[in-house]
């Protein structure tokens, strides 16, 4: 932690208040002993073997050899859980690690769970960085372990970012790449420093901003806390701070939140020092924040019975999505076509009068993006239509706010 795309995301789902037994099982499966083992290995308390014999990761600072050992360790764990980790090399010293669990129904729409594995301080001193952010990395590994055998509607991406401490460099690289490729990111949960509670008041902060659907994303984490009776006193911060990797996704217009301990009033006094060690963890508090983050991710990605996947595949047809909606500025309209052919994409006002035609011609199978000049229109309700040459049109309501 440190002091334009057409359609950057879709609407983030908000879980219902009622307790979901599947999500409850995910939360119950979080094993604090596993997480503590990962943290102890990442911070030099226990040795690791990534192919060079037993060694200690004494520092994960970008210029320390331990950073590369930590990278290899994290990849090793993901492989053990059944994933194929991918390196995102963005500089001579910077490497992100990602692992993807494809969604069964919507493989090109993703939720990202992230943490940064690099550390402070620099120099020749140790940088165990147990809380900042070994705690988030270990929770991410635990999420990857638990969710590996489950099936979800949406894709889950596990992201371990490098060089956060140098200015969110790794996450900015990933977010920029996703935006440049018009990736459909439904939401990002960033876990950074989630294990210190010096006064034992169970307070933690959720940082959000009115960017994309970040507010709805933060609502989801409060809903999971309430539905599954997780004993944490959550504080919503809006507008949230931009000192961690979630801000890289805000910068690209994506929905994102930060899950963090009460870093202001009860800040970790060992932050960015050689004494940021596991011994200072409030272990039950850490377990609760990890359960909250992992349970929220699972609920958003929507678990499902793998035997029912084929039965639940979306019906053929045309789907319309808009972002942002409502809006007081130009918006993006996304049209998903299952059957290629001639389509008219038309915009009408509340009286049915045509305001404009965005497309009149052939559309191939897949997703297509268009810009709606909402900023120049009067406030009120409008309709978007996707009319195929044969068959029924698809429509959705758009709202222009003052």
C-alpha positions in Angstrom: 0.0 0.0 0.0 1.3 3.5 -0.8 0.6 6.9 0.3 -11.3 6.0 -23.0 -12.8 2.9 -23.0 -16.3 2.4 -24.5 -17.7 -0.2 -22.1 -15.4 -0.8 -19.1 -17.8 -2.9 -17.1 -21.2 -4.3 -16.6 -23.5 -3.8 -13.6 -22.1 -5.5 -10.5 -24.7 -7.8 -8.8 -25.7 -7.1 -5.3 -26.3 -10.2 -3.2 -29.6 -10.5 -1.4 -29.7 -10.2 2.4 -30.9 -13.8 2.8 -28.2 -16.3 3.7 -27.1 -18.5 0.8 -26.0 -21.9 2.0 -23.5 -22.3 -0.8 -21.8 -18.9 0.1 -22.0 -20.0 3.7 -20.1 -23.1 2.8 -17.5 -21.1 1.0 -17.1 -18.8 4.1 -16.9 -21.8 6.4 -14.2 -23.4 4.2 -11.8 -20.5 4.8 -9.0 -22.1 6.9 -7.0 -19.7 9.0 -4.2 -22.3 9.5 -3.7 -22.4 5.8 -3.5 -18.6 5.5 -1.1 -18.3 8.4 1.1 -20.9 6.8 1.2 -18.9 3.5 2.0 -15.7 5.4 4.7 -17.3 7.4 6.3 -18.6 4.2 5.9 -15.3 2.3 7.5 -13.3 5.2 10.6 -15.4 5.9 9.3 -17.0 9.1 9.3 -20.4 7.4 11.5 -21.6 4.5 10.2 -22.3 1.0 11.6 -24.5 -1.8 10.8 -23.2 -5.3 13.5 -25.3 -7.0 16.7 -24.0 -5.4 16.5 -25.8 -2.1 15.2 -24.4 1.2 15.4 -20.6 1.5 13.8 -17.7 3.4 12.0 -14.9 1.7 13.4 -12.0 3.8 12.3 -9.2 1.6 9.9 -8.8 -1.3 11.1 -5.3 -2.3 11.3 -4.9 -6.1 15.1 -4.7 -6.0 15.6 -7.6 -3.6 16.1 -11.2 -4.8 13.3 -12.3 -2.5 10.8 -10.6 -4.8 11.5 -13.1 -7.5 11.4 -16.0 -5.0 8.0 -14.8 -3.8 6.8 -14.7 -7.4 7.9 -18.3 -7.9 6.3 -19.3 -4.6 3.0 -17.8 -5.5 3.0 -19.4 -8.9 3.9 -22.7 -7.3 0.9 -22.5 -4.9 -1.5 -21.7 -7.7 -0.3 -24.6 -9.7 -0.8 -26.9 -6.7 -4.4 -25.6 -6.6 -4.9 -26.6 -10.3 -4.4 -23.3 -12.0 -2.1 -22.2 -14.8 -0.6 -19.0 -13.6 0.4 -16.4 -16.2 3.2 -13.8 -15.8 2.5 -10.2 -16.9 6.0 -8.7 -17.3 5.8 -4.9 -17.4 9.4 -3.9 -16.7 12.8 -5.3 -16.0 11.8 -5.8 -12.4 8.0 -5.9 -12.5 5.9 -9.1 -12.9 2.3 -9.5 -12.1 0.9 -13.0 -11.6 -2.6 -13.9 -12.7 -4.7 -17.1 -12.7 -8.0 -17.4 -14.4 -11.0 -19.5 -13.5 -13.3 -19.3 -16.5 -17.0 -18.7 -16.0 -19.4 -21.4 -17.2 -22.0 -19.0 -18.6 -20.2 -15.7 -19.2 -16.5 -16.5 -19.7 -15.7 -13.0 -21.0 -17.2 -11.2 -18.0 -14.9 -11.2 -15.0 -14.5 -10.4 -11.4 -11.0 -9.7 -10.1 -9.7 -10.5 -6.6 -6.3 -8.9 -6.1 -3.5 -8.1 -3.7 0.1 -6.8 -4.1 3.0 -9.0 -3.2 5.9 -6.5 -3.3 7.1 -4.9 -0.1 8.7 -2.1 1.8 11.1 -1.0 3.1 13.9 -1.1 0.5 17.6 -1.3 1.1 19.5 -4.1 2.9 17.1 -4.5 5.7 14.4 -7.1 5.9 11.0 -6.3 4.4 8.6 -9.1 5.6 5.5 -6.9 4.9 3.3 -9.4 6.7 0.3 -7.1 7.0 1.1 -4.9 3.9 0.4 -7.0 2.0 1.3 -10.6 2.9 -2.1 -10.8 4.5 -4.0 -10.0 1.3 -1.8 -12.4 -0.7 -2.4 -15.3 1.6 -6.2 -14.6 1.6 -6.1 -14.6 -2.2 -4.3 -18.0 -2.2 -6.9 -19.3 0.2 -9.7 -18.1 -2.1 -8.0 -19.8 -5.1 -7.7 -23.0 -3.1 -11.4 -23.0 -2.0 -12.9 -22.0 -5.3 -10.8 -24.2 -7.5 -13.4 -27.1 -7.5 -16.5 -24.9 -7.9 -18.3 -23.7 -11.0 -19.3 -20.1 -11.4 -21.4 -18.2 -13.9 -18.7 -15.5 -14.3 -15.0 -15.7 -14.7 -12.8 -15.1 -11.7 -9.3 -13.6 -12.1 -6.9 -13.9 -9.2 -4.4 -11.1 -9.6 -1.1 -10.7 -7.6 0.3 -7.3 -8.4 4.0 -6.2 -8.3 5.4 -2.8 -7.6 2.4 -1.4 -5.9 4.7 0.4 -3.5 6.3 2.3 -6.4 3.1 3.9 -7.6 0.5 1.1 -8.3 2.7 0.2 -11.3 1.6 -3.4 -11.7 -2.1 -2.9 -11.3 -2.0 0.1 -13.6 -0.4 -2.1 -16.3 -3.1 -4.8 -15.9 -6.0 -2.3 -15.7 -4.7 -0.4 -18.8 -4.4 -3.6 -20.7 -7.9 -4.7 -19.9 -9.3 -1.3 -20.9 -7.3 -1.3 -24.2 -8.9 -4.7 -25.0 -12.4 -3.6 -24.1 -12.5 -6.2 -21.4 -15.8 -6.6 -19.5 -14.7 -6.3 -15.8 -17.7 -6.5 -13.6 -15.8 -5.6 -10.4 -12.5 -5.6 -8.6 -11.9 -6.5 -4.9 -8.5 -5.3 -3.6 -7.3 -6.7 -0.3 -4.5 -4.6 1.1 -3.5 -4.9 4.8 -6.3 -6.9 6.4 -4.7 -8.4 9.5 -4.0 -5.6 12.1 -6.5 -4.5 14.7 -4.5 -2.9 17.4 -7.4 -1.9 19.6 -9.5 -5.0 18.9 -12.6 -3.0 17.9 -13.2 -5.1 14.7 -13.4 -2.0 12.6 -12.4 -2.2 8.9 -12.9 0.2 6.0 -14.4 -0.4 2.6 -13.2 2.3 0.2 -15.5 3.1 -2.8 -16.2 6.0 -5.2 -19.1 6.9 -7.5 -17.1 5.4 -10.4 -18.9 2.9 -12.6 -20.7 0.6 -10.2 -18.3 0.7 -7.3 -21.0 1.8 -4.9 -23.1 -1.3 -5.7 -19.9 -3.4 -5.3 -19.4 -2.0 -1.8 -23.1 -2.6 -1.1 -22.4 -6.3 -1.9 -19.8 -6.6 0.8 -22.0 -5.1 3.4 -24.8 -7.5 2.3 -22.6 -10.5 2.7 -21.4 -9.3 6.2 -25.1 -9.0 7.3 -26.4 -12.1 5.7 -23.6 -14.3 7.1 -23.3 -12.6 10.4 -19.6 -11.8 10.1 -18.6 -9.9 13.2 -16.9 -6.9 11.7 -17.7 -3.2 12.2 -17.4 -2.0 8.6 -16.9 1.7 7.8 -17.8 2.9 4.3 -15.5 5.5 2.9 -16.8 7.5 -0.1 -15.0 9.0 -1.8 -12.4 6.3 -1.0 -8.6 6.7 -0.9 -6.6 6.1 -4.0 -3.4 4.8 -2.4 -3.8 1.2 -3.4 -4.3 -0.9 -6.5 -8.0 -0.6 -6.7 -7.4 3.0 -7.9 -5.8 1.8 -11.1 -9.1 0.3 -12.1 -11.0 3.5 -11.1 -8.7 5.3 -13.4 -9.9 3.1 -16.3 -13.6 3.5 -15.3 -14.0 0.1 -13.8 -15.9 -0.8 -10.6 -13.5 -1.4 -7.7 -13.3 -1.4 -3.9 -10.6 -1.6 -1.3 -10.9 -3.9 1.7 -8.5 -2.7 4.4 -8.1 -2.6 8.2 -8.9 0.7 10.0 -5.7 2.2 8.7 -6.4 5.7 9.9 -7.5 5.7 13.5 -5.8 2.4 14.3 -2.9 2.2 11.8 -0.3 -0.5 12.0 2.7 1.1 13.7 5.0 -1.4 12.0 3.9 -0.4 8.5 6.8 -0.2 6.0 9.3 -1.3 8.6 11.3 -4.5 9.2 8.9 -5.3 12.1 5.7 -5.7 10.0 5.6 -9.3 11.1 3.0 -12.1 11.6 3.4 -11.8 15.3 1.5 -8.5 15.3 -1.6 -10.0 13.6 -5.0 -10.1 15.2 -5.6 -13.6 13.8 -9.4 -13.9 14.4 -9.9 -10.4 12.8 -7.8 -11.5 9.8 -9.9 -14.6 9.4 -13.1 -12.5 9.4 -11.9 -10.0 6.8 -10.7 -12.9 4.6 -14.0 -14.7 4.9 -15.8 -11.5 4.0 -13.8 -10.8 0.9 -13.8 -14.4 -0.3 -17.6 -14.8 0.4 -18.4 -11.6 -1.5 -16.3 -12.7 -4.5 -18.1 -16.0 -4.6 -21.5 -14.5 -4.4 -20.8 -12.0 -7.2 -19.4 -14.6 -9.5 -22.6 -16.7 -8.8 -21.9 -20.4 -8.0 -23.8 -23.0 -9.8 -24.2 -26.7 -10.2 -21.9 -27.8 -13.1 -24.5 -30.3 -14.2 -26.9 -27.5 -14.8 -24.6 -25.4 -17.0 -26.0 -26.5 -20.3 -29.6 -26.1 -19.1 -28.9 -22.5 -18.0 -27.0 -21.3 -21.1 -28.5 -18.0 -22.2 -31.3 -18.2 -24.8 -30.2 -17.3 -28.3 -31.1 -13.7 -29.1 -29.9 -10.2 -28.7 -28.9 -8.7 -25.4 -28.5 -5.0 -24.6 -26.4 -3.4 -21.8 -25.6 0.2 -21.1 -23.0 2.0 -18.9 -23.4 4.2 -17.0 -27.2 4.1 -16.8 -28.7 6.4 -15.4 -26.2 9.1 -16.6 -25.8 12.8 -17.3 -23.1 12.3 -19.8 -22.5 10.2 -22.9 -22.9 6.5 -22.3 -21.8 3.2 -24.0 -24.4 0.8 -25.4 -23.3 -2.8 -25.7 -25.1 -5.1 -28.1 -24.6 -8.9 -27.9 -25.6 -10.7 -31.1 -26.1 -14.5 -31.0 -27.2 -14.7 -34.7 -25.3 -12.7 -37.3 -27.4 -10.7 -39.7 -28.7 -7.2 -40.5 -29.5 -5.1 -37.4 -30.8 -1.6 -36.8 -29.7 -0.1 -33.5 -32.1 2.8 -32.8 -32.6 5.3 -30.1 -36.1 6.7 -29.3 -37.5 9.2 -26.8 -40.4 8.4 -24.4 -42.9 9.2 -27.2 -41.3 6.7 -29.6 -39.7 9.4 -31.8 -36.4 8.3 -33.3 -33.5 10.2 -31.8 -30.8 8.6 -33.8 -29.7 5.4 -35.5 -26.4 4.0 -34.2 -26.1 1.2 -36.7 -27.9 0.0 -39.8 -26.2 -3.0 -41.3 -24.6 -6.3 -40.7 -23.4 -7.4 -37.2 -21.3 -10.5 -36.7 -21.8 -12.9 -33.8 -20.5 -11.4 -30.6 -20.4 -8.1 -28.7 -20.5 -4.7 -30.3 -20.1 -1.3 -28.6 -21.6 2.1 -29.6 -21.5 5.6 -28.1 -24.8 7.3 -27.2 -24.6 11.1 -27.1 -26.5 11.4 -23.9 -24.7 14.5 -22.8 -26.4 16.6 -25.4 -29.9 15.3 -24.8 -32.7 16.7 -22.5 -33.2 14.9 -19.2 -35.8 12.1 -19.3 -36.4 8.5 -20.3 -35.3 7.0 -23.6 -35.4 3.6 -25.2 -32.7 1.7 -27.1 -33.8 -0.9 -29.7 -31.8 -3.7 -31.5 -34.0 -4.7 -34.4 -33.0 -7.8 -36.4 -34.1 -8.2 -40.0 -36.3 -11.0 -38.8 -37.6 -11.8 -35.3 -38.5 -9.7 -32.3 -36.6 -6.5 -31.4 -34.8 -6.2 -28.1 -35.1 -3.0 -26.0 -33.9 -1.4 -22.9 -34.7 1.8 -21.0 -32.1 4.5 -20.7 -32.4 7.4 -18.2 -30.8 10.9 -18.7 -30.4 12.6 -15.4 -29.9 16.4 -14.8 
